Amino acid sequence: MVKIYNDYKDHADFLTVYVREAHPTDEWQMKSNVKEDVCYAQPKTLEQRVAIANDFVQRQKYPLPFGIDDMNDAADHAYSAWPERLYIIDEHGRIAYAGGMGPFKYDPEEVRAWLAKRFGAVTQTSSTTAPAAGTPLPAPGAGTR
């Protein structure tokens, strides 16, 4: 997604929304999380969720704008976002693309194809520095300008 963001950020607004933890230590821990040292319990407070999101942004040097779902999981419920999913919201606020449920049907190249059809093929070589994780937001996806 970072490459797609760098290629299309001048044409579309992007937002990553952190929802419930996919593989928390107190629910469904995976060996890969231990190997990569990303082991967290399911957050019980917004402050805990923000801390985990900040850790992700800093570790990954993640340049996309970043929001955090509220503790009622409004974005997760509205968009069936867990564990990961891609959406494009058009300029009228309608879902123009709804990607498959991750991880097996999570396909950023489908997003690239939609953006290329809408704005033309774009490829950048620039890199972007990571902002701090954002505030709670209930809207995932990449919206067009």
Rosetta blueprint (number, residue, H / E / L):
1 M L
2 V H
3 K H
4 I H
5 Y H
6 N H
7 D H
8 Y H
9 K L
10 D L
11 H L
12 A E
13 D E
14 F E
15 L E
16 T E
17 V E
18 Y E
19 V L
20 R L
21 E L
22 A L
23 H L
24 P L
25 T L
26 D L
27 E L
28 W L
29 Q L
30 M L
31 K H
32 S H
33 N H
34 V H
35 K H
36 E L
37 D L
38 V L
39 C L
40 Y L
41 A L
42 Q L
43 P L
44 K L
45 T L
46 L H
47 E H
48 Q H
49 R H
50 V H
51 A H
52 I H
53 A H
54 N H
55 D H
56 F H
57 V H
58 Q H
59 R H
60 Q H
61 K L
62 Y L
63 P L
64 L L
65 P L
66 F E
67 G E
68 I E
69 D L
70 D L
71 M L
72 N L
73 D L
74 A H
75 A H
76 D H
77 H H
78 A H
79 Y H
80 S L
81 A L
82 W L
83 P L
84 E L
85 R L
86 L L
87 Y E
88 I E
89 I E
90 D L
91 E L
92 H L
93 G L
94 R L
95 I E
96 A E
97 Y E
98 A E
99 G L
100 G L
101 M L
102 G L
103 P L
104 F L
105 K L
106 Y L
107 D L
108 P H
109 E H
110 E H
111 V H
112 R H
113 A H
114 W H
115 L H
116 A H
117 K H
118 R H
119 F H
120 G L
121 A L
122 V L
123 T L
124 Q L
125 T L
126 S L
127 S L
128 T L
129 T L
130 A L
131 P L
132 A L
133 A L
134 G L
135 T L
136 P E
137 L L
138 P L
139 A L
140 P L
141 G E
142 A E
143 G E
144 T E
145 R L
